[in-house]
Amino acid sequence: MSESEFSHILKLDEIGGTRKIALSADDAECRALAKRFGLLALKDLTANAELYRDGEAVRVSGIFSAKVAQACIASGEPVPEDISEELNLIFIPNLDHAPDAEIELSSDECESIFHDGKSIDLGEAVAQSVALALNPYPRSDGAEEALRTAGVKSEEEEREESGPFAALAELKAKE
């Protein structure tokens, strides 16, 4: 198993019953993850998790939090955000599917992570959870003005031009 910037590997044979774990990223780990995720900054990444074995699977529940700053999609200005979300993961054994085989996952398995039968990387799972929690379109207070200056229409203008009354307005203009 390769190690990530925030690797916290736990051997499966050491996880019996319920186990509580608190993780906290140091400054170097935060900088490395910020670089990986294209963030301006990442600070105070912590996670509190409870793990328990369920046969060959390991179930994880808990919470993670972080302070991030992303670049505004319009102006490039920093957009700070405090993220705090629940962890609800299941590590399941990798069944070595053929590369072209289709794998069907039920809704309960959508937060599944495969493990190699020997260990899991809880830190990498938390890092991936942070990435999924990021706002895909961060906007600063000056975003609308920057978009207008660039000639990009606002969401409201787009709705008006493509809404149900747009066709009626176009017909009326032809009269």
Backbone as CSV, one residue per row, in Angstrom:
resi,resn,N_x,N_y,N_z,CA_x,CA_y,CA_z,C_x,C_y,C_z
1,MET,0.852,-1.174,0.000,0.000,0.000,0.000,0.894,1.231,0.000
2,SER,0.683,2.138,-0.955,1.504,3.347,-1.010,1.015,4.348,0.031
3,GLU,1.943,5.136,0.511,1.593,6.102,1.536,1.261,7.437,0.901
4,SER,0.259,8.106,1.470,-0.150,9.420,0.991,0.427,10.491,1.913
5,GLU,0.075,11.720,1.645,0.556,12.844,2.433,0.081,12.789,3.886
6,PHE,-1.035,12.127,4.123,-1.648,12.065,5.460,-1.940,10.598,5.789
7,SER,-0.939,9.761,5.603,-1.099,8.327,5.764,-1.140,7.924,7.240
8,HIS,-2.155,7.179,7.598,-2.280,6.583,8.940,-2.759,5.150,8.745
9,ILE,-1.787,4.277,8.574,-2.080,2.885,8.243,-2.350,2.093,9.516
10,LEU,-3.427,1.334,9.477,-3.812,0.477,10.595,-3.865,-0.962,10.098
11,LYS,-3.187,-1.842,10.796,-3.210,-3.254,10.422,-4.548,-3.854,10.837
12,LEU,-5.125,-4.640,9.939,-6.437,-5.219,10.206,-6.430,-6.129,11.426
13,ASP,-5.332,-6.867,11.634,-5.303,-7.784,12.766,-5.189,-7.052,14.109
14,GLU,-4.976,-5.732,14.066,-4.934,-4.948,15.299,-6.262,-4.245,15.585
15,ILE,-7.223,-4.425,14.677,-8.540,-3.814,14.866,-9.496,-4.915,15.298
16,GLY,-9.780,-4.964,16.555,-10.722,-5.943,17.088,-11.728,-5.214,17.942
17,GLY,-12.958,-5.577,17.850,-13.971,-4.856,18.616,-14.078,-3.439,18.100
18,THR,-14.254,-2.512,19.004,-14.369,-1.099,18.639,-13.091,-0.376,19.033
19,ARG,-12.632,0.486,18.167,-11.418,1.243,18.432,-11.650,2.711,18.072
20,LYS,-11.301,3.604,18.982,-11.433,5.041,18.724,-10.072,5.608,18.354
21,ILE,-10.075,6.461,17.333,-8.828,7.053,16.857,-9.051,8.535,16.583
22,ALA,-8.099,9.347,17.033,-8.097,10.770,16.723,-6.891,11.051,15.837
23,LEU,-7.134,11.711,14.709,-6.067,12.066,13.780,-5.975,13.580,13.683
24,SER,-4.758,14.069,13.498,-4.540,15.495,13.322,-3.360,15.679,12.368
25,ALA,-3.579,16.427,11.302,-2.521,16.656,10.321,-1.583,17.741,10.823
26,ASP,-0.281,17.499,10.671,0.686,18.540,11.041,0.801,19.541,9.885
27,ASP,1.599,20.584,10.082,1.715,21.644,9.076,2.204,21.113,7.732
28,ALA,3.198,20.234,7.745,3.737,19.691,6.495,2.678,18.864,5.758
29,GLU,1.917,18.058,6.490,0.852,17.262,5.870,-0.222,18.166,5.280
30,CYS,-0.580,19.222,6.007,-1.584,20.166,5.501,-1.102,20.851,4.223
31,ARG,0.156,21.278,4.207,0.703,21.929,3.002,0.705,20.954,1.820
32,ALA,1.094,19.712,2.061,1.137,18.713,0.987,-0.263,18.412,0.454
33,LEU,-1.234,18.297,1.340,-2.609,18.047,0.895,-3.174,19.261,0.161
34,ALA,-2.857,20.466,0.633,-3.314,21.681,-0.046,-2.782,21.700,-1.481
35,LYS,-1.528,21.336,-1.644,-0.933,21.293,-2.984,-1.635,20.246,-3.842
36,ARG,-1.848,19.068,-3.283,-2.504,17.978,-4.017,-3.908,18.357,-4.476
37,PHE,-4.659,19.058,-3.619,-6.041,19.395,-3.933,-6.196,20.771,-4.583
38,GLY,-5.083,21.457,-4.855,-5.156,22.755,-5.508,-5.742,23.844,-4.627
39,LEU,-5.491,23.759,-3.327,-6.008,24.741,-2.383,-4.980,25.829,-2.124
40,LEU,-5.442,27.001,-1.761,-4.530,28.061,-1.345,-3.997,27.763,0.052
41,ALA,-4.833,27.130,0.887,-4.412,26.780,2.249,-5.294,25.666,2.795
42,LEU,-4.719,24.900,3.699,-5.437,23.868,4.454,-4.840,23.882,5.851
43,LYS,-5.698,24.050,6.848,-5.238,24.112,8.237,-6.194,23.318,9.122
44,ASP,-5.671,22.959,10.270,-6.485,22.348,11.337,-7.293,21.139,10.877
45,LEU,-6.693,20.268,10.096,-7.369,19.040,9.666,-7.327,18.032,10.808
46,THR,-8.505,17.675,11.302,-8.615,16.689,12.373,-9.738,15.713,12.042
47,ALA,-9.655,14.545,12.643,-10.716,13.550,12.497,-10.802,12.746,13.782
48,ASN,-12.005,12.469,14.197,-12.264,11.572,15.321,-13.143,10.458,14.788
49,ALA,-12.625,9.250,14.877,-13.316,8.123,14.260,-13.428,6.951,15.221
50,GLU,-14.460,6.181,14.992,-14.659,4.931,15.716,-14.697,3.833,14.668
51,LEU,-13.824,2.845,14.832,-13.712,1.743,13.885,-14.159,0.452,14.552
52,TYR,-14.795,-0.408,13.772,-15.047,-1.757,14.272,-15.083,-2.734,13.111
53,ARG,-14.652,-3.950,13.431,-14.609,-5.019,12.435,-16.015,-5.564,12.225
54,ASP,-16.296,-5.855,10.963,-17.548,-6.485,10.564,-17.148,-7.583,9.588
55,GLY,-16.690,-8.710,10.128,-16.137,-9.775,9.285,-14.830,-9.307,8.673
56,GLU,-14.747,-9.346,7.354,-13.547,-8.876,6.650,-13.576,-7.363,6.429
57,ALA,-14.703,-6.743,6.718,-14.852,-5.302,6.515,-14.512,-4.544,7.799
58,VAL,-14.182,-3.270,7.633,-13.974,-2.370,8.761,-14.894,-1.178,8.543
59,ARG,-15.772,-0.947,9.500,-16.695,0.185,9.425,-16.129,1.344,10.225
60,VAL,-16.275,2.545,9.668,-15.749,3.749,10.294,-16.860,4.783,10.376
61,SER,-17.036,5.344,11.560,-17.956,6.466,11.714,-17.255,7.523,12.549
62,GLY,-17.657,8.746,12.372,-17.038,9.829,13.123,-17.253,11.149,12.434
63,ILE,-16.301,12.058,12.621,-16.411,13.397,12.055,-15.018,13.899,11.712
64,PHE,-14.932,14.703,10.669,-13.669,15.371,10.346,-13.951,16.850,10.164
65,SER,-12.923,17.653,10.368,-13.059,19.093,10.153,-11.737,19.646,9.633
66,ALA,-11.836,20.746,8.922,-10.651,21.412,8.374,-11.010,22.848,8.024
67,LYS,-10.005,23.686,7.984,-10.154,25.052,7.498,-9.421,25.113,6.177
68,VAL,-10.123,25.537,5.129,-9.526,25.591,3.800,-9.683,26.988,3.217
69,ALA,-8.860,27.287,2.237,-9.009,28.489,1.422,-8.802,28.059,-0.021
70,GLN,-9.809,28.361,-0.840,-9.744,28.045,-2.260,-9.717,29.350,-3.060
71,ALA,-9.261,29.298,-4.276,-9.286,30.468,-5.146,-10.686,30.616,-5.731
72,CYS,-11.204,31.840,-5.690,-12.500,32.138,-6.301,-12.426,31.806,-7.784
73,ILE,-13.483,31.190,-8.315,-13.483,30.783,-9.716,-13.503,31.974,-10.674
74,ALA,-13.925,33.142,-10.183,-14.011,34.314,-11.048,-12.862,35.287,-10.844
75,SER,-12.507,35.544,-9.592,-11.523,36.593,-9.307,-10.171,36.055,-8.856
76,GLY,-10.116,34.798,-8.428,-8.881,34.238,-7.898,-8.624,34.606,-6.444
77,GLU,-9.492,35.426,-5.858,-9.345,35.827,-4.457,-9.545,34.620,-3.549
78,PRO,-8.902,34.617,-2.377,-9.097,33.515,-1.435,-10.542,33.454,-0.931
79,VAL,-11.077,32.248,-0.884,-12.412,32.003,-0.328,-12.239,31.026,0.833
80,PRO,-12.244,31.544,2.072,-12.078,30.657,3.225,-13.363,29.900,3.532
81,GLU,-13.191,28.688,4.058,-14.355,27.874,4.428,-13.957,26.919,5.543
82,ASP,-14.830,26.787,6.511,-14.665,25.772,7.552,-15.503,24.572,7.149
83,ILE,-14.868,23.425,7.055,-15.557,22.192,6.678,-15.664,21.312,7.909
84,SER,-16.828,20.763,8.139,-17.044,19.795,9.208,-18.120,18.836,8.724
85,GLU,-17.750,17.581,8.545,-18.703,16.590,8.024,-18.521,15.256,8.724
86,GLU,-19.553,14.455,8.605,-19.513,13.116,9.185,-18.708,12.172,8.301
87,LEU,-18.059,11.229,8.952,-17.408,10.113,8.256,-18.324,8.911,8.401
88,ASN,-18.597,8.257,7.323,-19.373,7.031,7.350,-18.843,6.160,6.216
89,LEU,-17.811,5.381,6.534,-17.088,4.613,5.533,-17.092,3.130,5.857
90,ILE,-16.864,2.340,4.831,-16.650,0.916,5.041,-15.478,0.488,4.159
91,PHE,-14.486,-0.102,4.786,-13.347,-0.671,4.064,-13.688,-2.128,3.810
92,ILE,-13.683,-2.530,2.538,-14.028,-3.906,2.175,-12.857,-4.545,1.430
93,PRO,-12.757,-5.868,1.505,-11.635,-6.523,0.822,-11.712,-6.341,-0.688
94,ASN,-10.557,-6.135,-1.303,-10.475,-6.039,-2.751,-10.625,-7.448,-3.301
95,LEU,-11.596,-7.630,-4.169,-11.881,-8.962,-4.701,-11.131,-9.238,-5.991
96,ASP,-10.167,-8.387,-6.319,-9.360,-8.548,-7.533,-10.219,-8.790,-8.765
97,HIS,-11.124,-7.838,-9.007,-11.966,-7.921,-10.202,-11.117,-7.757,-11.445
98,ALA,-11.562,-8.385,-12.522,-10.897,-8.195,-13.802,-10.989,-6.720,-14.170
99,PRO,-9.978,-6.149,-14.845,-9.977,-4.721,-15.135,-11.206,-4.241,-15.903
100,ASP,-11.764,-5.090,-16.757,-12.917,-4.680,-17.552,-14.248,-5.074,-16.921
101,ALA,-14.220,-5.723,-15.772,-15.458,-6.176,-15.149,-16.220,-4.998,-14.561
102,GLU,-17.538,-5.058,-14.698,-18.376,-4.025,-14.104,-18.671,-4.410,-12.665
103,ILE,-18.626,-3.427,-11.793,-18.898,-3.662,-10.385,-20.130,-2.860,-10.016
104,GLU,-21.140,-3.534,-9.495,-22.345,-2.843,-9.062,-22.259,-2.601,-7.573
105,LEU,-22.511,-1.359,-7.183,-22.507,-0.993,-5.772,-23.893,-0.531,-5.392
106,SER,-24.375,-1.004,-4.266,-25.653,-0.520,-3.765,-25.430,0.830,-3.116
107,SER,-26.494,1.525,-2.765,-26.348,2.844,-2.147,-25.599,2.749,-0.819
108,ASP,-25.688,1.607,-0.138,-24.956,1.428,1.117,-23.455,1.309,0.894
109,GLU,-23.053,0.959,-0.317,-21.645,0.730,-0.606,-20.973,1.905,-1.320
110,CYS,-21.671,3.002,-1.494,-21.102,4.127,-2.237,-19.918,4.756,-1.533
111,GLU,-19.813,4.602,-0.233,-18.682,5.149,0.496,-17.729,4.019,0.882
112,SER,-17.597,3.063,-0.019,-16.733,1.914,0.214,-15.330,2.191,-0.296
113,ILE,-14.366,1.666,0.441,-12.965,1.767,0.049,-12.401,0.351,0.125
114,PHE,-11.697,-0.054,-0.901,-11.130,-1.398,-0.905,-9.858,-1.449,-0.070
115,HIS,-9.651,-2.571,0.606,-8.394,-2.793,1.325,-7.743,-4.065,0.810
116,ASP,-6.472,-4.223,1.131,-5.683,-5.330,0.604,-5.725,-6.594,1.458
117,GLY,-6.555,-6.591,2.495,-6.646,-7.751,3.378,-5.657,-7.699,4.528
118,LYS,-4.767,-6.714,4.523,-3.757,-6.605,5.574,-3.882,-5.327,6.381
119,SER,-4.219,-4.215,5.706,-4.273,-2.933,6.404,-5.203,-1.959,5.693
120,ILE,-5.528,-0.884,6.388,-6.303,0.210,5.810,-5.540,1.503,6.072
121,ASP,-5.776,2.506,5.256,-5.161,3.816,5.443,-6.258,4.802,5.798
122,LEU,-6.479,4.978,7.087,-7.538,5.868,7.557,-7.235,7.318,7.205
123,GLY,-5.969,7.716,7.260,-5.602,9.086,6.914,-5.941,9.428,5.479
124,GLU,-5.643,8.520,4.553,-5.967,8.756,3.146,-7.481,8.820,2.949
125,ALA,-8.231,8.000,3.670,-9.697,8.043,3.583,-10.215,9.397,4.056
126,VAL,-9.636,9.932,5.123,-10.030,11.256,5.611,-9.653,12.315,4.580
127,ALA,-8.459,12.225,4.010,-8.028,13.188,2.990,-8.988,13.184,1.804
128,GLN,-9.381,12.002,1.346,-10.323,11.919,0.229,-11.681,12.492,0.607
129,SER,-12.086,12.305,1.853,-13.356,12.869,2.328,-13.306,14.391,2.311
130,VAL,-12.162,14.950,2.687,-11.996,16.409,2.629,-12.145,16.874,1.182
131,ALA,-11.481,16.200,0.251,-11.549,16.586,-1.162,-12.992,16.557,-1.667
132,LEU,-13.753,15.552,-1.255,-15.151,15.452,-1.689,-16.031,16.533,-1.073
133,ALA,-15.636,17.053,0.082,-16.428,18.074,0.773,-16.156,19.488,0.263
134,LEU,-15.136,19.660,-0.570,-14.793,21.000,-1.064,-15.870,21.554,-1.984
135,ASN,-16.083,22.850,-1.893,-17.012,23.536,-2.778,-16.406,23.529,-4.188
136,PRO,-17.092,22.957,-5.178,-16.503,22.881,-6.511,-16.452,24.239,-7.229
137,TYR,-17.239,25.215,-6.776,-17.278,26.538,-7.404,-17.191,27.630,-6.349
138,PRO,-16.045,27.764,-5.692,-15.938,28.782,-4.648,-16.032,30.189,-5.239
139,ARG,-16.817,31.039,-4.587,-17.009,32.410,-5.069,-16.761,33.395,-3.939
140,SER,-15.978,34.395,-4.235,-15.732,35.462,-3.275,-16.853,36.499,-3.393
141,ASP,-16.827,37.477,-2.514,-17.833,38.540,-2.582,-17.752,39.312,-3.894
142,GLY,-16.568,39.386,-4.485,-16.387,40.124,-5.737,-16.548,39.281,-6.984
143,ALA,-17.047,38.071,-6.863,-17.159,37.162,-8.005,-18.106,37.677,-9.075
144,GLU,-19.276,38.151,-8.689,-20.262,38.611,-9.681,-19.708,39.766,-10.505
145,GLU,-19.035,40.711,-9.835,-18.454,41.847,-10.547,-17.354,41.384,-11.503
146,ALA,-16.526,40.459,-11.059,-15.450,39.947,-11.919,-16.033,39.236,-13.134
147,LEU,-17.106,38.499,-12.948,-17.749,37.808,-14.064,-18.382,38.805,-15.033
148,ARG,-19.051,39.829,-14.505,-19.660,40.853,-15.364,-18.587,41.562,-16.197
149,THR,-17.473,41.896,-15.548,-16.371,42.559,-16.238,-15.832,41.684,-17.363
150,ALA,-15.842,40.380,-17.147,-15.346,39.436,-18.163,-16.401,39.122,-19.222
151,GLY,-17.606,39.693,-19.077,-18.659,39.462,-20.058,-19.453,38.195,-19.833
152,VAL,-19.329,37.598,-18.669,-20.070,36.383,-18.346,-21.388,36.787,-17.690
153,LYS,-22.472,36.205,-18.141,-23.791,36.531,-17.601,-23.974,35.910,-16.226
154,SER,-24.761,36.585,-15.381,-25.059,36.063,-14.050,-26.020,34.892,-14.176
155,GLU,-26.142,34.132,-13.097,-27.065,32.993,-13.095,-28.492,33.461,-13.369
156,GLU,-28.865,34.619,-12.820,-30.220,35.145,-13.013,-30.449,35.514,-14.483
157,GLU,-29.450,36.144,-15.122,-29.575,36.488,-16.539,-29.682,35.230,-17.396
158,GLU,-28.920,34.211,-17.061,-28.989,32.943,-17.801,-30.377,32.324,-17.680
159,ARG,-30.937,32.343,-16.460,-32.285,31.773,-16.257,-33.317,32.545,-17.056
160,GLU,-33.211,33.885,-17.042,-34.182,34.697,-17.778,-34.118,34.421,-19.276
161,GLU,-32.912,34.257,-19.817,-32.755,34.029,-21.246,-33.139,32.622,-21.681
162,SER,-33.125,31.669,-20.766,-33.455,30.301,-21.154,-34.743,29.815,-20.506
163,GLY,-35.396,30.663,-19.750,-36.616,30.275,-19.044,-37.813,30.179,-19.969
164,PRO,-38.971,29.810,-19.421,-40.176,29.601,-20.240,-40.696,30.873,-20.898
165,PHE,-40.392,32.037,-20.332,-40.900,33.276,-20.912,-39.965,33.850,-21.970
166,ALA,-38.785,33.284,-22.104,-37.830,33.771,-23.102,-38.381,33.590,-24.513
167,ALA,-38.987,32.437,-24.774,-39.566,32.191,-26.108,-40.721,33.144,-26.391
168,LEU,-41.541,33.430,-25.376,-42.651,34.375,-25.570,-42.131,35.778,-25.853
169,ALA,-41.090,36.189,-25.138,-40.515,37.510,-25.376,-39.938,37.605,-26.777
170,GLU,-39.362,36.535,-27.270,-38.799,36.504,-28.607,-39.896,36.615,-29.653
171,LEU,-41.033,35.958,-29.454,-42.167,36.052,-30.384,-42.746,37.452,-30.382
172,LYS,-42.855,38.054,-29.200,-43.411,39.403,-29.086,-42.500,40.406,-29.799
173,ALA,-41.186,40.192,-29.710,-40.242,41.097,-30.355,-40.365,41.036,-31.868
174,LYS,-40.802,39.913,-32.433,-40.947,39.760,-33.887,-42.179,40.486,-34.410
175,GLU,-43.160,40.785,-33.554,-44.406,41.431,-34.007,-44.213,42.806,-34.437
